[in-house]
């Protein structure tokens, strides 16, 4: 099951929060993905999110990297999938933490390219004051 990371501007985040029911939330997230697909605002990976979480946990002495996956604010949690959002202020902390990881240390995780891609993704989102969304099982 693919996992998708999206960065959203403030107005898009407001619209996301206005999507109160499951159907409208899934429709909005899917629409944002379609609009942003292929841009720097999207990271899509077939890496299992729990494997990513486990790999990052080795470097997560302060708990901030857990927000990349499921320690952030849940907007949707179903058996089929879920959607989590990270506030812009936390996005900056995540970017700093990811940027502090050495290439040698992440090479041992077998996810070095994904971690570097996420580092760039969170850095851009932070610089632009954006929130981020992590979802799996929602976007085809």
C-alpha positions in Angstrom: 0.0 0.0 0.0 1.5 3.4 -1.0 2.0 6.2 1.4 1.8 9.8 0.3 3.1 12.9 1.9 1.6 16.3 0.8 2.5 19.8 1.8 -0.5 22.2 2.0 -0.7 26.0 2.1 -2.8 27.6 4.8 -5.9 28.0 2.7 -5.8 24.3 1.6 -5.3 23.2 5.2 -8.4 25.2 6.2 -10.4 23.4 3.5 -9.0 20.1 4.7 -10.3 20.8 8.2 -13.7 21.8 6.8 -13.9 18.3 5.3 -15.6 16.7 8.3 -16.9 13.4 7.0 -14.8 10.5 5.6 -16.1 10.9 2.1 -15.3 14.6 1.7 -12.0 14.2 3.5 -10.9 11.4 1.1 -12.1 13.4 -1.9 -10.2 16.5 -0.8 -6.9 14.6 -0.1 -7.2 12.8 -3.4 -7.9 16.0 -5.2 -4.9 17.7 -3.7 -2.8 14.7 -4.7 -4.0 14.9 -8.3 -3.3 18.7 -8.4 0.2 18.4 -6.9 1.3 15.0 -8.3 4.7 15.4 -9.8 5.5 18.5 -7.9 7.9 19.1 -4.9 4.7 19.2 -2.7 4.3 15.4 -3.0 6.3 12.4 -1.9 4.8 9.0 -2.8 6.4 5.8 -1.7 5.7 2.1 -1.7 7.8 1.7 1.4 5.6 0.4 4.2 5.0 3.3 6.6 5.6 1.1 9.6 9.0 0.2 8.3 9.8 3.9 7.7 8.6 4.7 11.2 10.9 1.9 12.7 13.9 3.1 10.7 13.4 6.7 11.8 12.9 5.7 15.4 16.6 4.8 15.7 17.4 8.5 15.2 14.4 9.9 17.2 15.8 10.8 20.6 13.3 13.6 21.1 10.2 12.1 19.5 9.9 14.6 16.7 10.3 12.1 13.8 7.3 10.2 15.0 5.2 13.1 13.7 6.2 12.2 10.1 3.9 9.2 10.3 1.3 8.5 13.0 2.1 10.7 16.0 0.6 13.8 14.4 -3.0 14.9 14.5 -5.4 12.2 13.1 -8.1 13.4 10.7 -9.1 10.0 9.5 -8.5 6.5 10.9 -10.2 3.5 9.3 -9.2 0.0 8.6 -8.7 0.9 4.9 -6.4 3.9 5.6 -5.7 7.1 7.5 -4.9 10.7 7.2 -2.6 12.7 9.6 -1.7 16.4 9.5 1.3 18.2 11.0 1.2 21.8 11.9 3.6 24.2 10.2 5.5 24.9 13.5 6.2 21.2 13.9 7.2 20.8 10.2 10.1 23.1 10.9 11.3 20.9 13.8 11.0 17.8 11.6 13.0 19.5 8.8 15.8 20.4 11.3 15.9 16.9 12.7 16.0 15.2 9.3 18.7 17.6 8.0 20.8 16.7 11.0 21.0 13.0 10.1 24.3 12.0 8.5 24.4 10.2 5.2 26.3 7.4 6.9 23.7 6.9 9.6 20.7 6.8 7.2 22.6 4.5 4.8 22.3 1.7 7.3 18.4 1.9 7.2 18.1 0.9 3.5 15.9 3.9 3.2 18.6 6.6 2.5 17.0 7.9 -0.7 13.5 8.2 0.9 14.9 9.8 4.0 16.8 12.4 1.9 13.6 13.0 -0.2 11.6 13.5 3.0 14.3 15.8 4.3 14.0 18.0 1.2 10.2 17.8 1.3 10.0 19.0 5.0 12.6 21.7 4.4 10.6 23.2 1.5 7.4 22.9 3.5 9.0 24.6 6.5 10.4 27.4 4.3 7.0 28.1 2.9 5.1 27.9 6.2 3.1 24.8 5.0 1.6 22.0 7.0 2.1 18.4 5.9 -0.3 15.5 5.4 0.6 11.9 5.7 -1.8 9.3 4.3 -1.9 5.7 3.4 -4.7 3.6 2.0 -6.6 6.6 0.9 -5.0 7.5 -2.5 -4.9 4.9 -5.2 
